[in-house]
Amino acid sequence: MEAIRALPRWKDTAWLVPMGMAAYCLPALVALSQRDWNTEAGSLTPLILLLGLWTTAQTIEQHKALVAAGPLRPVLGGLVAVSLGYLFASAIGFVLLMAVCAWAGCVLALWAWRGGAIVWACRFPLVFLGLAVPLPYSLSTIMTERLRAEMAASAVWLADLLGLDVAYDRTSIFVNQFRLALEAACAGTSSTITLVAFVLLFTYWYRGRDWRRTVLCVALAVPIAWGANILRVVVLILAVDRFGAPVLDTVVHPVAGLLSFSIALGLFLAADRALREGLRLIDGARDA
């Protein structure tokens, strides 16, 4: 019993703060899991949350010297305002506002618990956690429809260059006598979010946190993911043209997705290498 009492985690009451944060976020997490996590765009939200929390914890650990108590009164005032918004959003089922309020409440709690310097040091992982906040339903629906239509047009254009007899009508692709419906999962939202999240963490941990490289890499991640998804659809069109529509019920479909993401990852790493050399030349010319 004495050994248990001697454990730091039982003596350190600061563990109550992260536990309180978790309890504060629980209603928003439950709402997200019921509405957004079972969709194509929101399926990676739990992974983003875990990566963001791990990065936040590592950043706090690296900046222990900056830890200091934050101002209590402003934080309490902010928490009251945020909590009122949280309750209102929960009452009307506004999941987006619930997620934003839960995030804001945790930032305020971190400010009081570890101080403003730590919050500033954690600005990247805190913004990264914002990727877990879902887009408004109306906006995400419009974006997905536009992405599906543009994806179909681009894939058919490329397949036509390869000599295939294909056509499209909005989100449907016609290959020989087969009609392929480009579903929301084929729009590439999930793979784009995954690649952007990977790029953000890659540039933060591995590339020295150069804001120029971060901005350029994120800007490149979206078109790279888009091009890889078009390539995936073209590969599936080729498979259907050769073997018929039943081939989509085999391992070909998921393998095409894995292949396209691997290509996107390789293209990004090549682009990052080129950016590194380009920025090095620019910095060298500036210092000369």
Rosetta silent file (secondary structure, phi, psi, omega in degrees, C-alpha in Angstrom):
SEQUENCE: MEAIRALPRWKDTAWLVPMGMAAYCLPALVALSQRDWNTEAGSLTPLILLLGLWTTAQTIEQHKALVAAGPLRPVLGGLVAVSLGYLFASAIGFVLLMAVCAWAGCVLALWAWRGGAIVWACRFPLVFLGLAVPLPYSLSTIMTERLRAEMAASAVWLADLLGLDVAYDRTSIFVNQFRLALEAACAGTSSTITLVAFVLLFTYWYRGRDWRRTVLCVALAVPIAWGANILRVVVLILAVDRFGAPVLDTVVHPVAGLLSFSIALGLFLAADRALREGLRLIDGARDA
SCORE:     score description
SCORE:     0.000 S_00000001
   1 L     0.000  -39.296  179.036    0.000    0.000    0.000 S_00000001
   2 H   -64.700  -36.136  179.677    2.862    2.366    0.804 S_00000001
   3 H   -64.258  -38.678  179.444    4.400    1.635   -2.603 S_00000001
   4 H   -66.210  -41.948  179.936    1.172    2.619   -4.328 S_00000001
   5 H   -64.051  -27.450 -176.196    0.964    5.865   -2.356 S_00000001
   6 H   -79.990  -12.887 -179.589    4.547    6.645   -3.381 S_00000001
   7 L   -63.786  133.835 -176.671    3.804    6.522   -7.096 S_00000001
   8 H   -58.522  -34.666 -174.776    4.079   10.043   -8.577 S_00000001
   9 H   -69.087  -23.695  176.734    0.858    9.747  -10.509 S_00000001
  10 H   -84.907  -26.460 -179.604   -1.136    9.289   -7.307 S_00000001
  11 H   -85.189  -28.166 -175.236    0.632   12.143   -5.532 S_00000001
  12 L   -87.540  107.006 -178.911    0.512   14.588   -8.453 S_00000001
  13 H   -73.196   -7.189  177.992   -2.956   16.136   -8.577 S_00000001
  14 H   -63.308  -18.199  176.031   -2.098   17.673  -11.963 S_00000001
  15 H   -63.378  -19.951  178.809   -3.388   14.427  -13.479 S_00000001
  16 H   -66.051  -29.110 -177.222   -6.850   15.763  -12.697 S_00000001
  17 H   -67.071  -54.235  177.101   -6.474   18.404  -15.414 S_00000001
  18 H   -62.229  -32.655  176.147   -6.052   16.061  -18.421 S_00000001
  19 H   -65.210  -39.615  176.297   -8.744   13.818  -16.957 S_00000001
  20 H   -65.122  -38.487  176.163  -11.025   16.843  -16.739 S_00000001
  21 H   -60.306  -44.366 -179.632  -10.182   17.740  -20.354 S_00000001
  22 H   -62.178  -43.530  178.399  -11.115   14.231  -21.458 S_00000001
  23 H   -64.864  -37.053  179.872  -14.419   14.390  -19.584 S_00000001
  24 H   -64.393  -37.220 -177.572  -15.098   17.850  -21.038 S_00000001
  25 H   -83.225  -12.667 -172.622  -14.561   16.560  -24.587 S_00000001
  26 H   -56.193  -47.939  179.024  -16.565   13.355  -24.114 S_00000001
  27 H   -58.709  -39.845  179.098  -19.977   14.684  -25.307 S_00000001
  28 H   -67.114  -40.267  179.553  -18.388   16.118  -28.461 S_00000001
  29 H   -65.003  -40.229  177.931  -16.486   12.887  -29.136 S_00000001
  30 H   -63.086  -44.529  179.278  -19.655   10.816  -28.738 S_00000001
  31 H   -63.165  -41.332  178.348  -21.531   13.114  -31.129 S_00000001
  32 H   -64.366  -41.543 -178.542  -18.688   12.951  -33.663 S_00000001
  33 H   -65.548  -31.608 -178.895  -18.511    9.159  -33.463 S_00000001
  34 H   -80.728  -27.193 -174.310  -22.234    8.851  -34.110 S_00000001
  35 H  -111.923  -39.411 -169.381  -22.425   11.280  -37.039 S_00000001
  36 L  -109.172  -29.962 -173.246  -19.064   11.864  -38.705 S_00000001
  37 L   -71.655  -16.832  178.304  -16.668    9.017  -37.962 S_00000001
  38 L   -93.502    7.381  175.380  -18.656    6.536  -40.069 S_00000001
  39 L   -97.172  165.578 -178.290  -18.368    8.729  -43.169 S_00000001
  40 L   -64.188  -42.683 -177.266  -15.526    8.600  -45.716 S_00000001
  41 L   -72.818  -30.410 -175.795  -14.207   12.050  -44.846 S_00000001
  42 L   -98.493    2.844 -175.323  -14.442   11.549  -41.078 S_00000001
  43 L   -66.414  -22.802 -178.186  -13.167    7.990  -40.848 S_00000001
  44 L   -96.248    2.797 -178.585   -9.633    9.181  -40.046 S_00000001
  45 H   -57.864  -44.055  177.955  -10.650   11.617  -37.308 S_00000001
  46 H   -58.499  -39.038  178.343   -9.722    9.222  -34.438 S_00000001
  47 H   -65.205  -41.334  178.236   -6.233    8.809  -35.928 S_00000001
  48 H   -62.337  -41.198  178.176   -5.842   12.589  -36.253 S_00000001
  49 H   -61.475  -46.845 -178.811   -6.901   13.000  -32.628 S_00000001
  50 H   -63.465  -44.697  179.114   -4.387   10.419  -31.398 S_00000001
  51 H   -64.598  -40.318  179.268   -1.539   11.901  -33.445 S_00000001
  52 H   -65.894  -42.286  178.827   -2.426   15.430  -32.347 S_00000001
  53 H   -66.464  -41.133  178.373   -2.601   14.494  -28.664 S_00000001
  54 H   -63.498  -43.117  179.484    0.690   12.587  -28.866 S_00000001
  55 H   -64.982  -38.618  177.384    2.387   15.532  -30.597 S_00000001
  56 H   -62.954  -45.728  179.885    1.000   17.934  -27.977 S_00000001
  57 H   -62.382  -41.793  179.332    2.282   15.752  -25.128 S_00000001
  58 H   -65.762  -38.227  179.747    5.727   15.465  -26.747 S_00000001
  59 H   -66.887  -41.809  176.957    5.911   19.226  -27.311 S_00000001
  60 H   -61.770  -41.475  179.948    5.014   19.954  -23.678 S_00000001
  61 H   -63.030  -36.690 -179.050    7.672   17.474  -22.562 S_00000001
  62 H   -74.600  -19.135 -176.974   10.285   19.207  -24.730 S_00000001
  63 L  -118.116   41.206 -179.176    9.429   22.642  -23.313 S_00000001
  64 H   -58.049  -32.826 -177.129    9.278   21.828  -19.588 S_00000001
  65 H   -65.125  -18.794 -178.266   11.301   24.935  -18.798 S_00000001
  66 H   -89.911   -5.528 -175.351    8.431   27.110  -20.046 S_00000001
  67 L   -65.690  129.923  176.689    5.833   25.616  -17.701 S_00000001
  68 L  -159.175  154.107  179.360    4.193   28.198  -15.447 S_00000001
  69 L   -66.858  137.553  178.976    0.752   28.774  -13.991 S_00000001
  70 L   -90.156  172.449  179.382   -1.538   30.745  -16.264 S_00000001
  71 L   -69.466  128.986 -173.622   -3.965   33.536  -15.329 S_00000001
  72 H   -80.854  -45.038 -174.423   -6.990   32.053  -13.583 S_00000001
  73 H   -63.486  -50.184  177.778   -9.643   34.767  -13.935 S_00000001
  74 H   -59.445  -37.088 -179.860   -9.460   35.254  -17.723 S_00000001
  75 H   -66.008  -44.433  178.986   -9.436   31.482  -18.194 S_00000001
  76 H   -62.001  -41.947  177.320  -12.484   30.985  -15.972 S_00000001
  77 H   -61.798  -43.399  177.844  -14.337   33.730  -17.828 S_00000001
  78 H   -65.398  -39.446  179.079  -13.459   32.165  -21.163 S_00000001
  79 H   -64.638  -37.768  177.802  -14.435   28.697  -19.952 S_00000001
  80 H   -62.490  -46.948 -179.676  -17.830   29.951  -18.813 S_00000001
  81 H   -63.184  -44.808 -179.379  -18.495   31.523  -22.225 S_00000001
  82 H   -65.940  -39.468 -179.196  -17.248   28.463  -24.115 S_00000001
  83 H   -66.692  -36.076  175.767  -19.210   26.086  -21.886 S_00000001
  84 H   -62.911  -43.085  175.919  -22.425   28.024  -22.484 S_00000001
  85 H   -63.786  -36.442  178.113  -21.845   27.688  -26.217 S_00000001
  86 H   -62.144  -47.282  179.492  -21.065   23.997  -25.681 S_00000001
  87 H   -63.266  -41.851  179.212  -24.354   23.428  -23.838 S_00000001
  88 H   -62.898  -45.400  179.758  -26.310   25.320  -26.489 S_00000001
  89 H   -63.891  -38.186  178.320  -24.695   23.316  -29.304 S_00000001
  90 H   -66.351  -37.408 -178.593  -25.358   20.060  -27.457 S_00000001
  91 H   -66.707  -35.910 -177.533  -29.004   20.983  -26.905 S_00000001
  92 H   -99.289    0.711  178.557  -29.648   21.642  -30.610 S_00000001
  93 L    72.806   30.473 -179.617  -27.346   18.882  -31.896 S_00000001
  94 L   -88.578   89.355 -171.575  -24.885   21.258  -33.601 S_00000001
  95 H   -64.572  -38.754 -179.957  -21.893   18.891  -33.745 S_00000001
  96 H   -59.070  -47.417  179.886  -19.545   21.366  -35.439 S_00000001
  97 H   -67.047  -36.025  176.127  -20.015   23.956  -32.673 S_00000001
  98 H   -59.587  -45.385 -179.212  -19.675   21.248  -30.014 S_00000001
  99 H   -64.775  -41.836  179.452  -16.299   20.216  -31.447 S_00000001
 100 H   -64.384  -43.502 -179.913  -15.074   23.815  -31.662 S_00000001
 101 H   -65.977  -39.582  177.710  -16.153   24.553  -28.078 S_00000001
 102 H   -62.733  -42.725  177.919  -14.522   21.364  -26.777 S_00000001
 103 H   -63.272  -46.567 -179.110  -11.271   22.309  -28.525 S_00000001
 104 H   -63.664  -39.705  178.527  -11.406   25.904  -27.223 S_00000001
 105 H   -62.835  -39.317  178.628  -12.135   24.718  -23.682 S_00000001
 106 H   -68.876  -36.890  176.955   -9.102   22.423  -23.718 S_00000001
 107 H   -63.611  -42.738  178.099   -6.862   25.219  -25.009 S_00000001
 108 H   -63.837  -41.473  178.615   -8.049   27.472  -22.179 S_00000001
 109 H   -64.225  -39.597  177.035   -7.480   24.700  -19.634 S_00000001
 110 H   -64.155  -36.867  177.762   -3.959   24.147  -20.996 S_00000001
 111 H   -61.028  -46.316  179.546   -3.316   27.885  -20.683 S_00000001
 112 H   -70.318  -33.969 -173.556   -4.272   27.866  -17.005 S_00000001
 113 H   -78.707  -43.727 -174.512   -2.483   24.567  -16.319 S_00000001
 114 H  -120.257   -6.609  175.116    0.843   25.107  -18.087 S_00000001
 115 L    97.646  162.504 -177.322    0.889   28.804  -19.015 S_00000001
 116 H   -65.992  -32.326  179.811    0.742   30.907  -22.146 S_00000001
 117 H   -63.922  -37.747  177.959    4.304   30.057  -23.222 S_00000001
 118 H   -68.779  -41.426  177.822    3.401   26.365  -23.429 S_00000001
 119 H   -59.087  -42.169  179.199    0.239   27.137  -25.406 S_00000001
 120 H   -66.718  -39.571  177.906    2.346   29.130  -27.864 S_00000001
 121 H   -64.869  -29.740 -179.050    4.917   26.326  -28.081 S_00000001
 122 L   -94.220   17.368 -174.228    2.064   23.891  -28.801 S_00000001
 123 H   -60.477  -37.331  179.365    0.471   26.079  -31.458 S_00000001
 124 H   -66.307  -55.511 -179.350    1.154   23.567  -34.246 S_00000001
 125 H   -61.553  -30.486  178.043   -0.308   20.445  -32.570 S_00000001
 126 H   -68.285  -40.205  175.363   -3.274   22.489  -31.314 S_00000001
 127 H   -68.628  -37.487  177.766   -4.005   23.689  -34.851 S_00000001
 128 H   -59.039  -40.362  177.459   -3.412   20.141  -36.106 S_00000001
 129 H   -61.471  -23.688  177.214   -6.122   18.921  -33.732 S_00000001
 130 H   -63.233  -18.593  175.672   -8.441   21.336  -35.543 S_00000001
 131 H   -64.702  -18.549  178.647   -8.403   18.870  -38.471 S_00000001
 132 H   -78.259  -13.692  179.137  -10.657   16.712  -36.306 S_00000001
 133 L   -77.226  123.499 -176.147  -13.388   19.374  -36.431 S_00000001
 134 L   -72.246  152.105  172.826  -15.832   18.388  -39.198 S_00000001
 135 L   -71.839  153.781  173.839  -16.806   20.703  -42.009 S_00000001
 136 L   -55.211  143.039 -174.338  -20.413   21.932  -42.061 S_00000001
 137 H   -57.773  -42.704 -178.553  -22.628   19.299  -43.681 S_00000001
 138 H   -62.911  -40.925 -179.533  -23.813   21.605  -46.462 S_00000001
 139 H   -69.094  -43.758 -178.966  -20.236   22.559  -47.353 S_00000001
 140 H   -65.310  -35.851  178.513  -18.899   18.989  -47.236 S_00000001
 141 H   -65.218  -45.721  179.334  -21.782   17.765  -49.433 S_00000001
 142 H   -62.668  -44.246 -179.402  -21.149   20.436  -52.055 S_00000001
 143 H   -62.531  -43.604 -178.819  -17.400   19.780  -51.998 S_00000001
 144 H   -63.634  -42.321  179.163  -17.843   16.015  -52.336 S_00000001
 145 H   -63.070  -43.349  178.710  -20.220   16.386  -55.284 S_00000001
 146 H   -64.142  -42.204  179.513  -17.848   18.760  -57.047 S_00000001
 147 H   -62.846  -41.996  179.241  -14.897   16.469  -56.363 S_00000001
 148 H   -62.156  -44.375 -179.109  -16.773   13.445  -57.723 S_00000001
 149 H   -65.068  -45.366  179.900  -17.740   15.285  -60.908 S_00000001
 150 H   -67.486  -35.820  178.281  -14.236   16.655  -61.491 S_00000001
 151 H   -63.562  -43.930  179.107  -12.693   13.273  -60.679 S_00000001
 152 H   -62.586  -45.080 -179.001  -14.896   11.540  -63.260 S_00000001
 153 H   -63.162  -44.560 -177.928  -14.106   14.137  -65.941 S_00000001
 154 H   -67.641  -41.711 -179.658  -10.355   14.023  -65.302 S_00000001
 155 H   -65.762  -40.712  179.174  -10.191   10.211  -65.175 S_00000001
 156 H   -66.847  -38.898  177.798  -12.176    9.852  -68.408 S_00000001
 157 H   -60.990  -44.521 -179.856   -9.959   12.433  -70.127 S_00000001
 158 H   -68.970  -40.882  178.643   -6.824   10.526  -69.129 S_00000001
 159 H   -64.168  -35.445  177.548   -8.354    7.154  -70.039 S_00000001
 160 H   -64.730  -37.386  176.509   -9.322    8.556  -73.435 S_00000001
 161 H   -63.542  -28.740  179.140   -5.688    9.555  -74.004 S_00000001
 162 L   -82.705    0.363  176.375   -4.767    5.926  -73.334 S_00000001
 163 L    89.622   15.043  179.681   -7.102    4.837  -76.136 S_00000001
 164 L   -87.377  148.932  178.219   -9.964    3.486  -74.019 S_00000001
 165 L   -90.100   91.431 -176.054  -13.593    3.783  -75.099 S_00000001
 166 E  -133.283  158.989  175.496  -15.024    5.638  -72.090 S_00000001
 167 E  -151.228  168.893  179.239  -17.539    8.380  -71.353 S_00000001
 168 E  -145.607  155.763  174.981  -18.992   10.035  -68.280 S_00000001
 169 E  -138.250   99.739 -175.865  -22.155   11.720  -67.077 S_00000001
 170 L    57.169 -103.082 -175.681  -21.543   13.799  -63.942 S_00000001
 171 L  -107.373   17.878  177.538  -20.465   11.153  -61.400 S_00000001
 172 E  -115.531  139.106  178.333  -20.952    8.062  -63.575 S_00000001
 173 E  -117.450  131.720 -178.198  -18.295    6.542  -65.843 S_00000001
 174 E  -108.873  118.270  178.976  -19.253    4.280  -68.755 S_00000001
 175 E  -120.658  112.619 -174.057  -16.730    1.622  -69.776 S_00000001
 176 L    54.399 -122.338  178.977  -17.919   -0.565  -72.637 S_00000001
 177 L   -94.515    6.323 -175.477  -21.322   -1.829  -71.471 S_00000001
 178 E  -100.318  143.820  175.438  -20.597   -1.161  -67.797 S_00000001
 179 E  -113.089  120.843 -179.555  -21.672    1.855  -65.758 S_00000001
 180 E  -107.659  121.769  178.616  -19.397    2.732  -62.838 S_00000001
 181 E   -89.754  124.081  178.782  -20.780    5.046  -60.151 S_00000001
 182 L   -83.693   98.298 -176.071  -18.136    7.261  -58.590 S_00000001
 183 L   -76.965  173.447 -179.206  -19.192    7.136  -54.939 S_00000001
 184 H   -59.664  -35.000 -179.537  -18.228    9.595  -52.205 S_00000001
 185 H   -65.680  -22.666  179.861  -15.442    7.257  -51.073 S_00000001
 186 H   -85.003   -7.700 -177.811  -13.878    7.551  -54.540 S_00000001
 187 H   -71.503  -17.353  175.175  -13.696   11.342  -54.337 S_00000001
 188 L    87.697   12.986 -179.373  -10.461   11.043  -52.378 S_00000001
 189 H   -61.553  -44.554 -177.333  -11.400   13.152  -49.358 S_00000001
 190 H   -64.318  -46.698 -179.134  -10.026   10.600  -46.910 S_00000001
 191 H   -66.457  -33.646  177.758   -6.725   10.090  -48.725 S_00000001
 192 H   -65.851  -45.918  178.235   -6.279   13.851  -49.128 S_00000001
 193 H   -61.954  -41.244  179.265   -6.814   14.453  -45.398 S_00000001
 194 H   -61.215  -45.763 -178.575   -4.430   11.578  -44.606 S_00000001
 195 H   -66.532  -41.262  178.429   -1.702   12.968  -46.845 S_00000001
 196 H   -62.610  -42.907  178.384   -2.108   16.523  -45.504 S_00000001
 197 H   -62.458  -43.245  177.832   -1.927   15.207  -41.918 S_00000001
 198 H   -61.731  -43.400 -179.254    1.193   13.188  -42.763 S_00000001
 199 H   -61.786  -44.400 -179.800    2.780   16.204  -44.443 S_00000001
 200 H   -60.321  -47.907  179.928    2.090   18.432  -41.440 S_00000001
 201 H   -67.045  -38.361  179.925    3.620   15.969  -38.976 S_00000001
 202 H   -61.282  -48.623 -178.823    6.535   15.232  -41.322 S_00000001
 203 H   -69.802  -29.919 -179.119    7.485   18.874  -41.718 S_00000001
 204 H   -72.324  -46.284 -174.024    6.989   19.561  -37.989 S_00000001
 205 H   -90.595  -34.211 -168.267    9.130   16.726  -36.628 S_00000001
 206 L  -104.754  -22.554 -172.717   11.560   15.906  -39.404 S_00000001
 207 L  -111.988   25.296  170.134   12.201   19.083  -41.342 S_00000001
 208 L    74.366   12.364  173.530   13.150   21.538  -38.628 S_00000001
 209 L    59.173   36.966  174.497    9.793   23.339  -38.439 S_00000001
 210 L   -76.807  116.191 -174.283   10.606   25.727  -41.295 S_00000001
 211 H   -64.662  -29.676  179.236    7.314   27.529  -41.895 S_00000001
 212 H   -65.475  -44.931 -179.827    8.156   28.093  -45.568 S_00000001
 213 H   -68.013  -36.690  178.316    8.609   24.403  -46.211 S_00000001
 214 H   -61.214  -48.279 -179.217    5.484   23.578  -44.224 S_00000001
 215 H   -62.244  -45.425 -178.376    3.335   25.953  -46.280 S_00000001
 216 H   -66.640  -39.733 -179.754    4.791   24.767  -49.590 S_00000001
 217 H   -66.211  -42.833  178.369    4.502   21.082  -48.674 S_00000001
 218 H   -64.941  -39.434  178.125    0.863   21.423  -47.610 S_00000001
 219 H   -62.748  -34.280  178.943    0.121   23.373  -50.799 S_00000001
 220 H   -79.432  -26.198 -175.055    1.644   20.524  -52.822 S_00000001
 221 H   -62.068  -38.873 -176.265   -0.083   17.763  -50.831 S_00000001
 222 H   -66.356  -52.295  177.831   -3.558   18.565  -52.164 S_00000001
 223 H   -65.104  -31.361  177.200   -2.755   18.390  -55.918 S_00000001
 224 H   -64.700  -46.005  178.189   -0.537   15.345  -55.343 S_00000001
 225 H   -62.890  -39.270  178.704   -3.375   13.525  -53.561 S_00000001
 226 H   -61.973  -47.723  179.330   -5.777   14.639  -56.292 S_00000001
 227 H   -62.900  -38.993  179.045   -3.520   13.300  -59.053 S_00000001
 228 H   -65.466  -36.865  178.205   -3.003   10.003  -57.224 S_00000001
 229 H   -68.830  -37.768  175.328   -6.766    9.537  -56.876 S_00000001
 230 H   -61.456  -42.711  178.095   -7.276   10.191  -60.585 S_00000001
 231 H   -60.671  -39.407  178.772   -4.625    7.554  -61.281 S_00000001
 232 H   -61.744  -44.537  179.995   -6.494    5.112  -59.020 S_00000001
 233 H   -64.600  -39.216  178.870   -9.743    5.628  -60.931 S_00000001
 234 H   -64.406  -40.278  177.004   -7.935    5.179  -64.261 S_00000001
 235 H   -60.541  -41.489  178.465   -6.408    1.912  -63.032 S_00000001
 236 H   -67.160  -36.855  176.247   -9.888    0.693  -62.100 S_00000001
 237 H   -62.528  -43.343  177.234  -11.206    1.746  -65.522 S_00000001
 238 H   -60.434  -41.565  179.931   -8.409   -0.274  -67.152 S_00000001
 239 H   -65.010  -41.991  179.244   -9.278   -3.277  -64.982 S_00000001
 240 H   -67.150  -40.013  179.008  -12.975   -3.064  -65.881 S_00000001
 241 H   -62.320  -33.793 -176.523  -12.163   -2.651  -69.578 S_00000001
 242 H   -87.955  -41.809 -170.962  -10.008   -5.780  -69.466 S_00000001
 243 H  -116.816   -8.180 -178.555  -11.840   -8.057  -67.032 S_00000001
 244 L    94.955  166.363 -176.106  -15.333   -6.589  -66.606 S_00000001
 245 H   -61.560  -32.071 -179.840  -17.114   -4.926  -63.679 S_00000001
 246 H   -57.514  -18.376  179.996  -16.941   -7.990  -61.351 S_00000001
 247 H   -63.951  -22.774 -179.709  -13.215   -7.288  -60.921 S_00000001
 248 H   -70.099  -17.389  178.227  -14.178   -4.393  -58.627 S_00000001
 249 H   -87.822    2.943 -179.624  -15.453   -6.911  -56.075 S_00000001
 250 L  -101.104 -166.629 -178.425  -12.004   -8.464  -55.792 S_00000001
 251 L   -72.040  -10.274 -177.523   -8.782   -7.335  -54.131 S_00000001
 252 H   -59.862  -39.841 -176.051   -8.077   -5.039  -57.093 S_00000001
 253 H   -62.226  -55.894  179.152  -10.173   -2.203  -55.631 S_00000001
 254 H   -66.625  -32.663  178.964   -8.374   -1.835  -52.260 S_00000001
 255 H   -65.295  -37.066  177.336   -4.976   -2.559  -53.838 S_00000001
 256 H   -62.495  -39.485  177.158   -5.533    0.303  -56.293 S_00000001
 257 H   -64.866  -42.501  178.300   -6.204    2.624  -53.352 S_00000001
 258 H   -64.624  -40.073  179.515   -3.053    1.472  -51.559 S_00000001
 259 H   -64.216  -43.595 -178.510   -1.023    1.887  -54.741 S_00000001
 260 H   -65.324  -38.959  178.661   -2.296    5.418  -55.357 S_00000001
 261 H   -68.098  -37.211  177.796   -1.511    6.493  -51.784 S_00000001
 262 H   -64.173  -40.437  177.561    1.986    4.988  -52.039 S_00000001
 263 H   -64.263  -43.266  178.798    2.570    6.916  -55.263 S_00000001
 264 H   -60.645  -40.948  179.457    1.297   10.115  -53.625 S_00000001
 265 H   -64.798  -43.218  178.045    3.649    9.559  -50.693 S_00000001
 266 H   -63.847  -40.914  177.632    6.601    8.987  -53.002 S_00000001
 267 H   -63.243  -39.387  179.079    5.777   12.100  -55.036 S_00000001
 268 H   -65.048  -43.928 -179.862    5.579   14.161  -51.864 S_00000001
 269 H   -62.355  -37.964  176.631    8.953   12.925  -50.597 S_00000001
 270 H   -66.194  -41.888  178.427   10.495   13.777  -53.976 S_00000001
 271 H   -64.937  -38.043  178.575    8.879   17.230  -53.905 S_00000001
 272 H   -64.114  -39.154  178.223   10.118   17.784  -50.348 S_00000001
 273 H   -63.175  -42.710  178.625   13.665   16.951  -51.416 S_00000001
 274 H   -64.675  -40.014  178.154   13.427   19.446  -54.281 S_00000001
 275 H   -64.010  -40.456  179.883   12.018   22.092  -51.923 S_00000001
 276 H   -60.708  -45.437  179.920   14.821   21.504  -49.440 S_00000001
 277 H   -67.505  -40.013  179.833   17.461   22.025  -52.101 S_00000001
 278 H   -64.064  -44.803  178.991   15.659   25.050  -53.528 S_00000001
 279 H   -67.094  -33.544  177.697   15.288   26.762  -50.153 S_00000001
 280 H   -65.260  -41.185  178.033   18.906   25.992  -49.333 S_00000001
 281 H   -65.048  -40.540  179.353   20.016   27.693  -52.556 S_00000001
 282 H   -63.949  -45.312  179.452   17.803   30.702  -51.830 S_00000001
 283 H   -64.495  -37.911  178.943   19.161   31.036  -48.281 S_00000001
 284 H   -66.220  -39.865  178.417   22.723   30.649  -49.557 S_00000001
 285 H   -67.695  -34.266  179.893   22.239   33.359  -52.184 S_00000001
 286 H   -69.649  -37.793 -178.390   20.699   35.669  -49.583 S_00000001
 287 H   -78.651  -17.461 -177.056   23.593   35.210  -47.155 S_00000001
 288 L   -70.713    0.000    0.000   26.226   35.688  -49.857 S_00000001
